[in-house]
Amino acid sequence: MPEHNVLTGSSLHDPKAHASSHADGGADAITSLETLVAAVLMKMATPYVRFIGTEGSAVDYRLAETAGSMKLQKNTGTEGTPSWSDLLDIDSSGNLNAVSLKVAGTTVVDSSGDIAVASVPAAALASGPINASGQLDFDAATELTVASGVVTAIKNYHTIDTQSDASSDDVDTITAGTNVSAGFVLVVQPASSARTVVLKAGTSGADNLDIGADITLDESYSTYALIYDGSNWKPLIFAASVTASTITGTLAVGSGGTGATSLTDGGVLLGSGTGAVTATSVLTNGQLLIGDGSTDPALATLTATSNETTITNGSGTITVGLVASPTIGGGNISALDAGNVSAGTLPVSRGGTGATTLTDGGLLVGQGTGAIEALGVATNGQIPIGDGTTDPQLANITGTSNEIEITNGSASIQVGIVTDPTLAGGNISALNGSNISSGTVAVARLGSGTGSSSNFLRGDGAWTAIAAAPITAYGVTVADVANTTTETSSLSFAVDDMADGDFIELRGSALVKNNSGSTSSFLTKLHWGSVSANVNGGGTLADNGTEAKWMFGVIMQRVGSDIWVIDIVPTFYSNVGTINMPSLSGHTTVSAENVIVLSSCTFDSSQTVALKITHGVAHATTYFNASDGRAHRFSE
């Protein structure tokens, strides 16, 4: 308490004197607050009780009654010249009016009555809908379960689940729970996207969802906000009906309007950039909007061209036509109907005939740019025959005596040869020899040259001398190969006239026998002078002492400086062994066939051609049949 308690006011004694005489709180101090207040109420226009602290202290308060309100005020002036500021204002109904309230020196309610959220202790905000930044921030949603169409809201944010986890359920009523009163905001969403919650619109009976239409919540993002009016729940945001009577002002073009308040009835609307839309006057009969590429189009009618077109304007119609006898340049007129030509004659210079009548069946003859003329009607066999200068004449073809005869008919001309014509046959060609039925063709008429007993008629029609035979036989020397493993010549002959392209065929036969006691190998090699190559790829002779006949054949051809071995036929005629075809490995070849090339052979002198045999054991023997060994050259 202040050190002095003094009754003060315009009608009381000086507070300093009272304070000084009663510093110890003696007998003059007022002890009855009721007496004090009564005295104040009786004596003062603005009754108040002032509490003054120690002399010179800043603590100076008073209780004052103004217009039915009780105010706690603080002196912000001096003791002698006080200036009172409201700290607390309570009206006659007990309501706290808008004043600035502070807690621990921090304003929590400003002079307008607004709460300074940032100054409210965090503990006070933790369970409310406002966070420390003054933002709407509901607590985490809690789940409500539908029970016979009813749920009870106790917080601002809830999820709703169906009764007994049914696939779908309706909510008819939301009961206002603890702390829920008018103005309470409620946000709801489904507890599971697998189940559907339907907020049912209706306010009959206990139902209290005044939301206009049913709301289906079936997705995790399905959220609906309501506000409580003390009886029913309504949408927090609602699209109100907008009617013409609720709109004022003019919507500009820049905002999607016309910018105009009135438009000509029946006029055509014209844009004006961001300016208001304008309207033309009402169009008269035949009027059109015709532009100039820059300004607004103008209302005008079509204009007819003199001597060409007519324009007839009507109510909502425009008829464009031609004058009775138009002046038209027809250079580009197409698809004309000739049946519509009723006068005049089309000249030759314009693609016509220039004539108005033509002889029936007569042949037409051109006359330059003049009218076409017709020749007379042609009789049997007549045709137009010209002379190179004037008009052709109708005439008949004439036959040559003793050669050609002409027979004229109706629309026909037959040209033939007389029965025994007089003809010079020097230029007659393509005769058919099968038609020669008598006489003999002379030798001199068969071909070029002179035929005789020493020549023949070639296919090219020339008599040609008979050449020497193209086949040359060589004498062949044969030798047995017995009891040796050394390569031994078995068949040979001399060649001194092998021309490029000539063929040599070498053939023969022999008896083969193996008494060695083991299987023997068998190899044949072809020699051309000093050049050689295997002509079989080896083979075997079985050790059975049985003679087998061996047939062989080799065909060679000279190709430039090489010999091509193009056919090799080695064969045993009994089951005493095998003969392999030659291997291409190690030889020059022509292709993937067994064609072996003996390269760089000599042909300008006598060359020995030989088949040489090598046995793998000493007691194998090959006996050649001298009468079967033969060699022939075939020349081109």
GITATA-V890098 format. One record per residue. N is the residue number from 0. RES is the residue in one small letter. OMEGA is omega in degrees with one decimal (999 if undefined). Layout:
# GITATA-V890098
[[N;RES;OMEGA] [N;RES;OMEGA]]
This chain:
# GITATA-V890098
[[0;m;174.3] [1;p;-177.2] [2;e;177.5] [3;h;173.3] [4;n;-170.3] [5;v;170.5] [6;l;-176.1] [7;t;-179.3] [8;g;-175.5] [9;s;-176.4] [10;s;-177.1] [11;l;-177.4] [12;h;-177.2] [13;d;-176.3] [14;p;-178.7] [15;k;179.6] [16;a;179.3] [17;h;-179.5] [18;a;-176.9] [19;s;-177.9] [20;s;-179.0] [21;h;-179.3] [22;a;-178.3] [23;d;179.9] [24;g;-173.8] [25;g;-168.7] [26;a;-176.8] [27;d;-178.8] [28;a;179.7] [29;i;-176.8] [30;t;-177.6] [31;s;178.9] [32;l;179.1] [33;e;178.7] [34;t;-179.7] [35;l;-178.5] [36;v;178.3] [37;a;179.6] [38;a;-179.7] [39;v;-178.1] [40;l;-178.7] [41;m;-168.0] [42;k;-165.9] [43;m;174.2] [44;a;173.6] [45;t;-175.3] [46;p;175.1] [47;y;173.5] [48;v;-175.2] [49;r;179.0] [50;f;-176.7] [51;i;179.9] [52;g;-179.9] [53;t;-178.9] [54;e;-180.0] [55;g;179.5] [56;s;178.9] [57;a;-177.3] [58;v;-176.3] [59;d;-174.8] [60;y;172.1] [61;r;169.7] [62;l;-177.0] [63;a;177.1] [64;e;-179.1] [65;t;178.2] [66;a;176.1] [67;g;178.5] [68;s;175.3] [69;m;-175.9] [70;k;169.0] [71;l;-173.9] [72;q;178.4] [73;k;178.6] [74;n;177.2] [75;t;176.5] [76;g;178.0] [77;t;-178.8] [78;e;-178.9] [79;g;179.8] [80;t;-176.1] [81;p;171.9] [82;s;-168.8] [83;w;178.4] [84;s;-177.4] [85;d;170.9] [86;l;-177.6] [87;l;-176.9] [88;d;-178.9] [89;i;-178.1] [90;d;-174.6] [91;s;178.2] [92;s;178.8] [93;g;179.3] [94;n;177.9] [95;l;-179.5] [96;n;-175.4] [97;a;172.8] [98;v;177.9] [99;s;178.5] [100;l;179.8] [101;k;173.4] [102;v;-178.0] [103;a;177.3] [104;g;-179.2] [105;t;-179.3] [106;t;176.9] [107;v;172.1] [108;v;-178.0] [109;d;-174.0] [110;s;176.5] [111;s;-179.6] [112;g;179.3] [113;d;179.6] [114;i;174.7] [115;a;-171.3] [116;v;-176.0] [117;a;-178.0] [118;s;-179.4] [119;v;180.0] [120;p;-177.4] [121;a;-178.7] [122;a;-179.6] [123;a;-179.2] [124;l;-170.2] [125;a;-177.2] [126;s;-179.5] [127;g;-176.8] [128;p;-178.4] [129;i;177.8] [130;n;-175.3] [131;a;177.8] [132;s;179.9] [133;g;-177.8] [134;q;176.3] [135;l;-173.0] [136;d;-178.3] [137;f;172.5] [138;d;178.3] [139;a;-176.7] [140;a;170.9] [141;t;-172.4] [142;e;171.5] [143;l;178.8] [144;t;-178.4] [145;v;175.8] [146;a;-178.7] [147;s;175.2] [148;g;-173.9] [149;v;167.7] [150;v;-179.2] [151;t;-179.1] [152;a;176.7] [153;i;-179.9] [154;k;179.5] [155;n;-171.0] [156;y;179.9] [157;h;162.9] [158;t;-178.0] [159;i;177.4] [160;d;-177.7] [161;t;178.5] [162;q;179.5] [163;s;178.2] [164;d;175.9] [165;a;-177.8] [166;s;179.6] [167;s;179.0] [168;d;-179.8] [169;d;172.2] [170;v;180.0] [171;d;-173.8] [172;t;171.2] [173;i;-178.6] [174;t;176.8] [175;a;-178.0] [176;g;-179.4] [177;t;176.3] [178;n;179.0] [179;v;178.3] [180;s;-178.5] [181;a;-178.6] [182;g;-179.9] [183;f;179.9] [184;v;-178.4] [185;l;175.4] [186;v;-178.4] [187;v;173.8] [188;q;-177.2] [189;p;177.7] [190;a;-178.8] [191;s;176.8] [192;s;179.0] [193;a;-178.6] [194;r;-173.5] [195;t;175.6] [196;v;-179.2] [197;v;173.2] [198;l;-173.2] [199;k;178.0] [200;a;177.9] [201;g;-179.2] [202;t;178.5] [203;s;179.1] [204;g;180.0] [205;a;-178.7] [206;d;-176.2] [207;n;177.5] [208;l;-178.4] [209;d;-171.0] [210;i;172.9] [211;g;-179.7] [212;a;179.5] [213;d;177.9] [214;i;-179.2] [215;t;177.0] [216;l;-176.0] [217;d;176.4] [218;e;-177.9] [219;s;-179.9] [220;y;179.8] [221;s;-176.7] [222;t;-179.0] [223;y;-178.2] [224;a;179.6] [225;l;174.7] [226;i;-174.3] [227;y;-179.9] [228;d;-179.1] [229;g;178.0] [230;s;-175.8] [231;n;175.5] [232;w;-178.7] [233;k;178.1] [234;p;178.9] [235;l;176.9] [236;i;-175.6] [237;f;178.8] [238;a;-178.9] [239;a;177.1] [240;s;178.0] [241;v;178.4] [242;t;-179.5] [243;a;-177.0] [244;s;-179.0] [245;t;-177.2] [246;i;174.5] [247;t;179.6] [248;g;-178.2] [249;t;-179.0] [250;l;-177.1] [251;a;178.0] [252;v;-178.9] [253;g;178.1] [254;s;176.8] [255;g;178.7] [256;g;178.4] [257;t;-177.1] [258;g;-178.0] [259;a;177.5] [260;t;179.0] [261;s;-179.8] [262;l;-177.8] [263;t;178.9] [264;d;-179.9] [265;g;178.2] [266;g;176.7] [267;v;-175.8] [268;l;179.6] [269;l;175.9] [270;g;179.3] [271;s;-178.2] [272;g;175.8] [273;t;176.7] [274;g;-177.9] [275;a;174.9] [276;v;177.3] [277;t;-178.9] [278;a;174.5] [279;t;171.8] [280;s;-179.9] [281;v;-178.0] [282;l;175.1] [283;t;-178.7] [284;n;175.0] [285;g;-178.9] [286;q;177.9] [287;l;169.5] [288;l;-178.2] [289;i;-174.7] [290;g;175.8] [291;d;176.6] [292;g;-177.9] [293;s;-177.8] [294;t;179.2] [295;d;175.8] [296;p;-178.2] [297;a;174.8] [298;l;-178.9] [299;a;177.1] [300;t;176.9] [301;l;179.6] [302;t;179.4] [303;a;175.5] [304;t;-177.8] [305;s;178.2] [306;n;-179.6] [307;e;-172.3] [308;t;173.1] [309;t;177.7] [310;i;177.5] [311;t;-178.1] [312;n;178.0] [313;g;178.1] [314;s;-178.9] [315;g;-179.3] [316;t;171.5] [317;i;178.9] [318;t;179.7] [319;v;-178.6] [320;g;176.5] [321;l;173.7] [322;v;-175.1] [323;a;179.4] [324;s;-173.8] [325;p;172.8] [326;t;-172.4] [327;i;169.5] [328;g;-170.7] [329;g;-176.5] [330;g;-176.3] [331;n;179.4] [332;i;-178.3] [333;s;175.7] [334;a;176.6] [335;l;178.3] [336;d;-178.9] [337;a;179.4] [338;g;-179.5] [339;n;177.3] [340;v;-174.3] [341;s;-178.7] [342;a;177.6] [343;g;179.6] [344;t;-179.1] [345;l;-177.4] [346;p;178.0] [347;v;-177.8] [348;s;176.7] [349;r;177.1] [350;g;179.0] [351;g;178.9] [352;t;-176.2] [353;g;-177.8] [354;a;177.7] [355;t;176.9] [356;t;-178.5] [357;l;-178.6] [358;t;179.5] [359;d;179.5] [360;g;179.8] [361;g;177.2] [362;l;-175.8] [363;l;-178.5] [364;v;179.0] [365;g;-179.9] [366;q;-177.2] [367;g;176.4] [368;t;177.5] [369;g;-178.7] [370;a;177.6] [371;i;176.9] [372;e;-179.5] [373;a;171.5] [374;l;177.8] [375;g;178.3] [376;v;-177.1] [377;a;174.3] [378;t;-177.9] [379;n;174.5] [380;g;-179.7] [381;q;176.0] [382;i;176.4] [383;p;-179.9] [384;i;-175.7] [385;g;176.1] [386;d;176.3] [387;g;-177.2] [388;t;-175.2] [389;t;179.1] [390;d;174.9] [391;p;179.9] [392;q;174.7] [393;l;-178.0] [394;a;178.1] [395;n;173.8] [396;i;-179.9] [397;t;178.2] [398;g;178.8] [399;t;-178.4] [400;s;178.7] [401;n;-179.8] [402;e;-172.6] [403;i;173.3] [404;e;-177.8] [405;i;177.0] [406;t;-179.6] [407;n;178.0] [408;g;177.1] [409;s;-178.5] [410;a;178.1] [411;s;174.0] [412;i;179.0] [413;q;179.9] [414;v;-179.6] [415;g;177.5] [416;i;178.7] [417;v;-173.6] [418;t;178.7] [419;d;-176.7] [420;p;173.0] [421;t;-174.1] [422;l;168.8] [423;a;-171.3] [424;g;-176.9] [425;g;-177.0] [426;n;178.9] [427;i;-178.2] [428;s;176.7] [429;a;176.5] [430;l;179.8] [431;n;-177.4] [432;g;-179.0] [433;s;178.8] [434;n;175.9] [435;i;-175.0] [436;s;179.8] [437;s;179.8] [438;g;-178.4] [439;t;177.7] [440;v;-179.2] [441;a;179.2] [442;v;-177.9] [443;a;-179.5] [444;r;-174.6] [445;l;-177.1] [446;g;178.8] [447;s;-176.9] [448;g;-177.4] [449;t;179.8] [450;g;178.0] [451;s;-179.5] [452;s;-177.8] [453;s;177.1] [454;n;-179.1] [455;f;-180.0] [456;l;-178.4] [457;r;179.6] [458;g;179.3] [459;d;176.3] [460;g;-179.4] [461;a;172.3] [462;w;-171.6] [463;t;178.8] [464;a;-179.9] [465;i;-179.1] [466;a;177.6] [467;a;-178.5] [468;a;-178.1] [469;p;-177.3] [470;i;178.3] [471;t;177.8] [472;a;178.4] [473;y;172.7] [474;g;-174.1] [475;v;175.7] [476;t;179.7] [477;v;179.4] [478;a;177.2] [479;d;174.8] [480;v;-173.7] [481;a;170.4] [482;n;177.7] [483;t;174.1] [484;t;179.3] [485;t;176.1] [486;e;-172.4] [487;t;178.1] [488;s;-178.0] [489;s;-179.4] [490;l;-177.3] [491;s;174.1] [492;f;-177.1] [493;a;178.9] [494;v;177.3] [495;d;-176.7] [496;d;-179.3] [497;m;179.1] [498;a;178.4] [499;d;-179.9] [500;g;179.3] [501;d;177.0] [502;f;169.5] [503;i;175.8] [504;e;179.5] [505;l;-179.6] [506;r;178.6] [507;g;177.8] [508;s;-179.3] [509;a;173.4] [510;l;-177.4] [511;v;-177.9] [512;k;179.9] [513;n;177.3] [514;n;-170.9] [515;s;-175.1] [516;g;177.3] [517;s;178.7] [518;t;-176.8] [519;s;171.2] [520;s;-175.6] [521;f;-176.5] [522;l;178.3] [523;t;-178.6] [524;k;177.8] [525;l;178.8] [526;h;168.6] [527;w;-172.1] [528;g;-177.3] [529;s;-179.2] [530;v;-176.2] [531;s;176.6] [532;a;176.3] [533;n;176.0] [534;v;161.6] [535;n;-173.9] [536;g;-176.1] [537;g;179.7] [538;g;-179.8] [539;t;172.9] [540;l;-179.9] [541;a;180.0] [542;d;177.6] [543;n;176.8] [544;g;-178.9] [545;t;178.1] [546;e;177.5] [547;a;179.2] [548;k;-178.7] [549;w;177.0] [550;m;-179.8] [551;f;175.9] [552;g;-179.6] [553;v;174.1] [554;i;-178.1] [555;m;173.8] [556;q;174.8] [557;r;175.7] [558;v;-175.6] [559;g;-179.7] [560;s;-177.7] [561;d;170.5] [562;i;175.9] [563;w;174.6] [564;v;-168.7] [565;i;177.4] [566;d;179.8] [567;i;-179.0] [568;v;173.8] [569;p;-176.2] [570;t;167.6] [571;f;-179.0] [572;y;172.6] [573;s;-174.1] [574;n;178.8] [575;v;-179.8] [576;g;179.9] [577;t;171.1] [578;i;-177.2] [579;n;171.7] [580;m;-174.6] [581;p;174.1] [582;s;179.1] [583;l;-177.7] [584;s;177.4] [585;g;-179.1] [586;h;169.2] [587;t;-177.9] [588;t;180.0] [589;v;-178.4] [590;s;178.9] [591;a;176.6] [592;e;177.7] [593;n;177.9] [594;v;-175.4] [595;i;-176.9] [596;v;170.4] [597;l;-171.0] [598;s;172.4] [599;s;177.3] [600;c;-179.7] [601;t;-178.4] [602;f;-175.1] [603;d;175.5] [604;s;-177.9] [605;s;-179.7] [606;q;177.8] [607;t;175.9] [608;v;-173.6] [609;a;166.8] [610;l;-179.9] [611;k;-173.7] [612;i;174.6] [613;t;173.6] [614;h;178.8] [615;g;179.5] [616;v;-173.8] [617;a;-172.9] [618;h;171.6] [619;a;-172.9] [620;t;172.6] [621;t;180.0] [622;y;-179.2] [623;f;176.2] [624;n;-174.5] [625;a;-176.6] [626;s;-179.2] [627;d;-179.4] [628;g;-179.4] [629;r;177.5] [630;a;179.8] [631;h;174.6] [632;r;177.4] [633;f;-178.9] [634;s;175.8] [635;e;999]]
